[in-house]
Amino acid sequence: MIDLDALDPVRPVLIAGPTASGKSALALAIARAQGGVIVNADALQVYANWRILSARPTPEDEAAAPHRLYGHVAPEQAYSVGHWLREVVPLLASEARPIIVGGTGLYFTALTEGLAEIPPTPPAIRAEADRLPPAALLDALDPATRARIDTGNPRRVQRAWEVQAATGRGLAAWQDATPPPLLPLDACSALVVEAPKHWLTPRIARRFDAMLGAGALDEAHANLEGWDAARPAAQAIGAPELIAHLRGEMTLDAAREAALIATRQYAKRQRTWFRARMRHWQAVAAEAL
């Protein structure tokens, strides 16, 4: 277990880690021991319609310490890293010490390294991007952008294509003109949870089974009417699979297995991002949490 007494009780804390690695429990332990407000840095836990499936903190956890930016966005609403940064600004300025926790690496990078002020994408360009296959979007990117982004993430590829098509300038060029960060690394305690595959894989399975036991299928059923797979909120891991089961397109066992595969793939992408972008963060072994 990390020595909580070694953390400066005044400095903001950042906790990044792959899904199911125990980072939320660590944030709560720090809040209980030293005080502070827990701030969400997970792109899917912002949505109101997925408490169970996005592994948002339980009502009991929320009663134990203040939590912010969880479940406050409607499922039909777009929510970007820019939205998140704007909502974090007043929390950084408040008297309560923030404990920012999540698995969305881009949020942490934007917070500690800065975010380029890219103009919004016109609807016509977004509609064109929605029609094109991911391979075509990727092929059209400039080499610098293609080398920098997660090319295995279709949403990141589409976003890069939209920026290039809308502005005539590659995403990498926009990023290179980034303004100063809101919270530099030397002004906070930055922790990254390291969870090896052999340790994380069974935890992912146990957690998904616990989600099913806690009512994840009922939660999916509540989202069945008006389901739109193109919405950002629909990207919650396990959601498309459970919706497919409810539509009679696959058995529950098949949906479970597909969701576990998707979760393991997501965790792998997260670990890759953290290794590449968080080399200067303090590593915390998940097994010790």
Summary of the structure (lengths in Angstrom):
residues: 289
radius of gyration: 19.0
end to end distance: 4.9
largest distance: 53.2
contacts: 884
relative contact order: 0.18
helix: 53%
strand: 9%
